[in-house]
Amino acid sequence: IASTIKTVEGVLKDAGLSTSEINEVVMVGGSTRVPLVQEEMKKFFGKELNKSVNPDEVVALGAAIQGGVLAGDVKDVLLLDVTPLSLGIETLGGVTTKVIEKGTTIPAKKSQVFSTAEDNQPAVSIHVLQGEREFSKDNKSLGMFELRDIPAAPRGVPQIEVTFDIDANGILTVSAADKGTGKSQEIKITGSSGLSDEEIEKMVQDAEANKAEDEKRKEVVEARNQADALVHQTKKSLEDLGENFDETEKAAIEAAITDLEETLKDDSATKEQIEEKVKVLTEKSHKLAEAMYAKEQGGANPEAKKAEDDDVIDAEVE
């Protein structure tokens, strides 16, 4: 009974509702006939329970009505289903980037734009995941596919739009399209959950129990990704300026780059250690940034470039 209360609390939390906002409490399943269960539910919600339906038949009735809705035979009833767990893809560092959040009403369709993790990357792997944990290895893998023949370009330039589309039957279609060439690839996943209620509840509880540890690990991965991006961009800027930049300043920046790269090679490096080296490189690169900005004044409008990048998510796919 205590676990039942905990489950109900979780459902209310996911829905963003309080007990006072619930209009009716319908009991489902034969075990809800137990007087203590009814007493605790009545106490929890602070209202009388709705006993107008047979708890042994209510699930079958709901399934029949939903079948009628999907078949088009029932038009005066709207039943809303939701995703039991979040859906997303694996991004740089083994992180799960959620596209459709847990509890989203279906049918649902959502898109995010990602980019490449390496220069001249010819393909991206789209690893579809389900779960609440921050890292892909801790979530359930639903499938994987590749989008190939991406034109050679610096990392971060290609724009890959990933779309998750769940229809009324719960069939999930995940597509990836290169916005530059229009090439696309997709995968269909039927029975996208394939998990029992107990397994779903366990995954949610595991995510809650490991939340603090997962977030700490994710912060380290994000710090590494940001540091790696900074190193890449700084090297590119030095290369672009060539001999038009002070040699003394250049040497100081290169030393800071080497120092940061050595830290990134250390798998045990902490978020604070990485951020300290990033801060040093950023400070050493101030004059480089000024030189690059001055160079770009005669070229494309940086504000226009920023506007183009505003819709690109700060994550990369490998």
CORMOCOR-V252130 format. One record per helix or strand. SS is the DSSP state (hx for helix, st for strand). FROM is the first residue (numbers start at 1). TO is the last residue. If there is no record, write none. Layout:
((SS	FROM	TO) (SS	FROM	TO))
//
This chain:
((hx	2	15) (hx	19	21) (st	26	26) (hx	30	33) (hx	35	45) (st	50	50) (hx	58	71) (st	81	82) (st	87	91) (st	95	100) (st	105	106) (st	108	116) (st	124	130) (st	135	135) (hx	136	138) (st	140	147) (st	160	166) (st	172	178) (st	184	189) (hx	197	209) (hx	211	244) (hx	247	265) (hx	271	284) (hx	286	296) (hx	302	309) (st	312	317))
//
